Amino acid sequence: MDSLLCAVTVLKILVINTGSSSIKYQLLDMKEQQVLVSGLAEKIGETTSILTHKKILANKKNRTKIKEERICNHRDGLIQITGLLVDPEYGAIRDKSEISAIGHRIVHGGEAFISPTIITEKVIEAIKKNIPLAPLHNSPNLTGIEVAMSIFPNSRHAAVFDTAFHQTIPPKAFLYALPYDLYKKERIRRYGFHGTSHSYVAERCADYLNRPLKELNLITIHLGNGASIAAVKNGECIDTSMGMTPLAGLVMGTRCGDLDPAIPLFLADHLKMSLKEIDRLLNKESGLKGICGANDMREVIEKKNKGDNLAKTAMEIYCYRIKKYIGAYFAVLGDLDALIFTAGIGENAPDIRKGCCSGLIRLGIEIDNTKNYQPGKGLREISPSAGEVKVLIIPTNEELQIALETRKVTACWSKGSGFAENPNL
Ligand code: ADP
């Protein structure tokens, strides 16, 4: 069948991101690439759960409904969400059969998934095998798949992995210098995360520059509550800062990023901290929060502007770490077409962008101060017109990317066709 003909049949896609006690969702109209409704069910399983649902109106305003009542489990949560999707006042469809496909965000695809894929029994088994690599994420992601498949048996379901974009990283960049058996037997290696965001902004950059992605060398910098950076050579990721887990790399809101690996041993040996305590310290009490007491960058900037020295230091450490990675990735790429800032901090914090790029003019990386500080939304260029490397702000849209990928893999697939089957499984 003609692929264009296939594509037009996939009109409405529901994107689901299931956490241990939450379901985040968006229903998108793929013809216009518009969000129709979005929402979040939180505190699932607790005495009082919260379901915040927004219908996006034509004037870009929202009609919001907040339900505060118990949601016993994920199944109950998705049933309530489905009720709102078809609600005459708050919904956007008349019947759930209008949802042609469902895109599931899956955190860890391990080495089995190099691209988004149609969900089959084999795929579910492979995601299960990756549970030890991301127990806090893959288990609830799987629950989301099982529940959604039972509630939407006639929709096509696709899995889109945070790790897939990074599967092109070569062994010299993904192997740790540990006994090789730990890689072969326990799969300990760099995987990288935020792949959906890195791939989305890389594609938008290619659109903006009007050049094929496979001709571009890029550094993409995702700075949200979590943060990571990726080196993209000829359109493929060749290195990224997060590792086997999202704890490695850049300084984050509450995560430490790169660390001397002997420090956790010291904490255990010298301070007699338990594994659980160390895990909490590194994931929840470190990063910006550990240095200056605030994990939200807006708060850190406010503190710094009021003269708080530790907040100033936290921002300096934050930018310094990013700058070191930019230098390293420039070295491995050999040449650079564009440097891209994205996510909450990357899109909204000019001081941080300036701090990361200062002194890099010998690499061709320069920021125009006026452009950088000009408030704006959408894709914008902040390098001088004659700058060798384009420095761009590109708002990320992980839900749209999941929907686009879902459309791609589900458009021409029919049960038994084998289309989009993963050769690694
Ligand atoms: P998540 O990883 O949860 O999706 P976001 O991409 O929303 O996170 O980014 C959250 C971060 O963005 C927070 O540290 C927040 O302070 C920061 N942020 C949002 N708006 C601004 C702003 N105007 N100035 C500085 N930082 C901002």
Residues whose N, C-alpha, C, O or C-beta is under 5 A from the ligand:
A	BS01	ADP	L223 G224 N225 G226 N295 D296 M297 R298 A343 G344 I345 N348 A349
